[in-house]
């Protein structure tokens, strides 16, 4: 019950966080060709910047 009351008082949701997590999972799924972690992180950063700018 305490969590519900906090949500009502703060009017905060996790929608944006869940959308970001879904985007990252999609990038990981399609990024099989990236040979290392640094390249994958770069793609995630670039796509995040593109979503923010749009």
PyMOL commands that set and color helices and strands:
alter all, ss='L'
color gray80, all
select helices_A, chain A and resi 2-10+15-30+37-53
alter helices_A, ss='H'
color red, helices_A
deselect
rebuild
show_as cartoon
